[in-house]
Amino acid sequence: MVEALGSYIKLAVDVRRGTLAGGGAMHADCESALIESGSKQEDVWGADWIAESGEVRFESLINIRPRQGNRSMTIQDRQMQDRVRELVGQVFGESA
């Protein structure tokens, strides 16, 4: 998946189902894959996994959702960030 963008992987994470999709050119590509597999859009959040550092970043256009209280590209809720980080860590390693 890193080959697509070089140093990082775009992800969409379904926080309810505990699944993720990654490697698309856009977060929306990953989001679409999850929705096609049964995820609900309100459960899917965008993030990036930085391969070199193992860092998770929480910025994505798919995160802009005022109806859910998130008016920014960045996931604002710390608990939601923690859940996304936990799921990414399960896939890519605990350093996430």
C-alpha atoms as an extended CHARMM CRD file, in Angstrom:
* protein
*
        96  EXT
         1         1  MET       CA              0.0000000000        0.0000000000        0.0000000000  PROA      1               0.0000000000
         2         2  VAL       CA              2.8830000000        2.3870000000        0.6740000000  PROA      2               0.0000000000
         3         3  GLU       CA              3.9210000000        2.1900000000       -2.9700000000  PROA      3               0.0000000000
         4         4  ALA       CA              0.8470000000        4.1680000000       -4.0750000000  PROA      4               0.0000000000
         5         5  LEU       CA              1.8550000000        7.4170000000       -2.3200000000  PROA      5               0.0000000000
         6         6  GLY       CA              5.4030000000        6.7620000000       -1.1850000000  PROA      6               0.0000000000
         7         7  SER       CA              5.7540000000        7.5860000000        2.4890000000  PROA      7               0.0000000000
         8         8  TYR       CA              2.2140000000        7.1700000000        3.7880000000  PROA      8               0.0000000000
         9         9  ILE       CA             -1.0470000000        5.2900000000        3.3200000000  PROA      9               0.0000000000
        10        10  LYS       CA             -4.4670000000        6.8970000000        3.1100000000  PROA      10              0.0000000000
        11        11  LEU       CA             -6.9690000000        5.0020000000        5.2100000000  PROA      11              0.0000000000
        12        12  ALA       CA            -10.6580000000        4.8650000000        5.9580000000  PROA      12              0.0000000000
        13        13  VAL       CA            -11.4690000000        3.2600000000        9.2960000000  PROA      13              0.0000000000
        14        14  ASP       CA            -14.8560000000        1.8620000000       10.3170000000  PROA      14              0.0000000000
        15        15  VAL       CA            -14.8100000000        2.4470000000       14.0590000000  PROA      15              0.0000000000
        16        16  ARG       CA            -17.9540000000        0.3770000000       14.6740000000  PROA      16              0.0000000000
        17        17  ARG       CA            -16.9970000000       -2.7240000000       12.6770000000  PROA      17              0.0000000000
        18        18  GLY       CA            -13.3010000000       -2.4820000000       13.5420000000  PROA      18              0.0000000000
        19        19  THR       CA            -12.1480000000       -2.6660000000        9.9320000000  PROA      19              0.0000000000
        20        20  LEU       CA            -10.1600000000       -0.4490000000        7.6260000000  PROA      20              0.0000000000
        21        21  ALA       CA             -9.3590000000        0.0120000000        3.9620000000  PROA      21              0.0000000000
        22        22  GLY       CA             -6.2000000000        1.6130000000        2.6930000000  PROA      22              0.0000000000
        23        23  GLY       CA             -4.0140000000        2.3720000000       -0.2490000000  PROA      23              0.0000000000
        24        24  GLY       CA             -6.3260000000        4.4200000000       -2.4110000000  PROA      24              0.0000000000
        25        25  ALA       CA             -5.3630000000        7.6550000000       -4.1160000000  PROA      25              0.0000000000
        26        26  MET       CA             -7.9880000000        9.4200000000       -1.9820000000  PROA      26              0.0000000000
        27        27  HSD       CA             -9.5730000000        8.7080000000        1.3780000000  PROA      27              0.0000000000
        28        28  ALA       CA            -12.9110000000        8.6280000000       -0.4440000000  PROA      28              0.0000000000
        29        29  ASP       CA            -11.7120000000        5.5860000000       -2.4330000000  PROA      29              0.0000000000
        30        30  CYS       CA            -11.0990000000        3.7320000000        0.8170000000  PROA      30              0.0000000000
        31        31  GLU       CA            -14.3890000000        4.9730000000        2.2680000000  PROA      31              0.0000000000
        32        32  SER       CA            -16.2530000000        3.6640000000       -0.7970000000  PROA      32              0.0000000000
        33        33  ALA       CA            -14.6640000000        0.2330000000       -0.4090000000  PROA      33              0.0000000000
        34        34  LEU       CA            -15.8350000000        0.0310000000        3.2030000000  PROA      34              0.0000000000
        35        35  ILE       CA            -19.3530000000        1.2270000000        2.3880000000  PROA      35              0.0000000000
        36        36  GLU       CA            -19.5980000000       -1.3480000000       -0.4100000000  PROA      36              0.0000000000
        37        37  SER       CA            -18.6850000000       -4.0130000000        2.1470000000  PROA      37              0.0000000000
        38        38  GLY       CA            -21.4350000000       -2.9680000000        4.5620000000  PROA      38              0.0000000000
        39        39  SER       CA            -20.0720000000       -0.0270000000        6.5670000000  PROA      39              0.0000000000
        40        40  LYS       CA            -22.2070000000        3.0080000000        7.3150000000  PROA      40              0.0000000000
        41        41  GLN       CA            -20.7350000000        6.3590000000        6.3040000000  PROA      41              0.0000000000
        42        42  GLU       CA            -21.1780000000        7.8470000000        9.7810000000  PROA      42              0.0000000000
        43        43  ASP       CA            -18.9000000000        5.1240000000       11.1950000000  PROA      43              0.0000000000
        44        44  VAL       CA            -16.0870000000        5.6720000000        8.6720000000  PROA      44              0.0000000000
        45        45  TRP       CA            -13.3070000000        8.1760000000        9.4000000000  PROA      45              0.0000000000
        46        46  GLY       CA            -10.2690000000        9.1530000000        7.3540000000  PROA      46              0.0000000000
        47        47  ALA       CA             -6.6620000000        8.9800000000        8.5220000000  PROA      47              0.0000000000
        48        48  ASP       CA             -3.1290000000        8.5410000000        7.2300000000  PROA      48              0.0000000000
        49        49  TRP       CA             -0.5280000000        6.0950000000        8.4790000000  PROA      49              0.0000000000
        50        50  ILE       CA              3.0290000000        7.3710000000        8.1220000000  PROA      50              0.0000000000
        51        51  ALA       CA              5.1440000000        4.3070000000        7.3760000000  PROA      51              0.0000000000
        52        52  GLU       CA              8.5240000000        5.6190000000        8.5280000000  PROA      52              0.0000000000
        53        53  SER       CA              7.4200000000        6.8700000000       11.9400000000  PROA      53              0.0000000000
        54        54  GLY       CA              4.3560000000        4.7050000000       12.5680000000  PROA      54              0.0000000000
        55        55  GLU       CA              2.3960000000        7.8930000000       13.2200000000  PROA      55              0.0000000000
        56        56  VAL       CA             -1.3380000000        8.2160000000       12.5790000000  PROA      56              0.0000000000
        57        57  ARG       CA             -2.6690000000       11.5310000000       11.2810000000  PROA      57              0.0000000000
        58        58  PHE       CA             -6.3430000000       12.3390000000       11.4270000000  PROA      58              0.0000000000
        59        59  GLU       CA             -6.8750000000       14.7170000000        8.4920000000  PROA      59              0.0000000000
        60        60  SER       CA             -9.1680000000       13.9200000000        5.5890000000  PROA      60              0.0000000000
        61        61  LEU       CA            -11.9170000000       15.6000000000        3.6230000000  PROA      61              0.0000000000
        62        62  ILE       CA            -14.2350000000       12.7160000000        4.5340000000  PROA      62              0.0000000000
        63        63  ASN       CA            -14.0050000000       13.8240000000        8.1780000000  PROA      63              0.0000000000
        64        64  ILE       CA            -15.8770000000       17.0800000000        7.5230000000  PROA      64              0.0000000000
        65        65  ARG       CA            -19.3150000000       16.2330000000        8.8750000000  PROA      65              0.0000000000
        66        66  PRO       CA            -21.0830000000       19.0120000000       10.7420000000  PROA      66              0.0000000000
        67        67  ARG       CA            -24.1210000000       16.8080000000       11.4570000000  PROA      67              0.0000000000
        68        68  GLN       CA            -21.8340000000       14.6700000000       13.6290000000  PROA      68              0.0000000000
        69        69  GLY       CA            -20.1840000000       17.6700000000       15.2700000000  PROA      69              0.0000000000
        70        70  ASN       CA            -16.9420000000       17.4880000000       13.2660000000  PROA      70              0.0000000000
        71        71  ARG       CA            -16.5650000000       20.7200000000       11.3000000000  PROA      71              0.0000000000
        72        72  SER       CA            -12.9170000000       20.1930000000       10.3840000000  PROA      72              0.0000000000
        73        73  MET       CA            -10.8590000000       17.8970000000        8.1970000000  PROA      73              0.0000000000
        74        74  THR       CA             -9.2200000000       16.7340000000       11.4330000000  PROA      74              0.0000000000
        75        75  ILE       CA            -11.0600000000       14.3060000000       13.7010000000  PROA      75              0.0000000000
        76        76  GLN       CA            -11.8870000000       16.5710000000       16.6350000000  PROA      76              0.0000000000
        77        77  ASP       CA            -13.0440000000       13.9860000000       19.1880000000  PROA      77              0.0000000000
        78        78  ARG       CA            -10.0810000000       12.5660000000       21.1590000000  PROA      78              0.0000000000
        79        79  GLN       CA            -11.9160000000        9.3170000000       21.8790000000  PROA      79              0.0000000000
        80        80  MET       CA            -12.5440000000        8.8550000000       18.1570000000  PROA      80              0.0000000000
        81        81  GLN       CA             -8.8600000000        9.5550000000       17.4690000000  PROA      81              0.0000000000
        82        82  ASP       CA             -7.9330000000        6.9340000000       20.0640000000  PROA      82              0.0000000000
        83        83  ARG       CA            -10.2730000000        4.3770000000       18.4650000000  PROA      83              0.0000000000
        84        84  VAL       CA             -8.8490000000        5.0490000000       14.9890000000  PROA      84              0.0000000000
        85        85  ARG       CA             -5.2820000000        4.8390000000       16.3610000000  PROA      85              0.0000000000
        86        86  GLU       CA             -6.1220000000        1.5430000000       18.0980000000  PROA      86              0.0000000000
        87        87  LEU       CA             -7.5000000000       -0.0370000000       14.9180000000  PROA      87              0.0000000000
        88        88  VAL       CA             -4.6130000000        1.2110000000       12.7860000000  PROA      88              0.0000000000
        89        89  GLY       CA             -2.1970000000       -0.1410000000       15.3970000000  PROA      89              0.0000000000
        90        90  GLN       CA             -3.8110000000       -3.5720000000       15.1890000000  PROA      90              0.0000000000
        91        91  VAL       CA             -3.0680000000       -3.6720000000       11.4610000000  PROA      91              0.0000000000
        92        92  PHE       CA              0.2670000000       -1.8750000000       11.1810000000  PROA      92              0.0000000000
        93        93  GLY       CA              1.7600000000       -2.4500000000       14.6310000000  PROA      93              0.0000000000
        94        94  GLU       CA              1.4980000000       -0.9930000000       18.0880000000  PROA      94              0.0000000000
        95        95  SER       CA              3.6240000000        2.0610000000       17.2370000000  PROA      95              0.0000000000
        96        96  ALA       CA              0.6150000000        3.4980000000       15.4100000000  PROA      96              0.0000000000
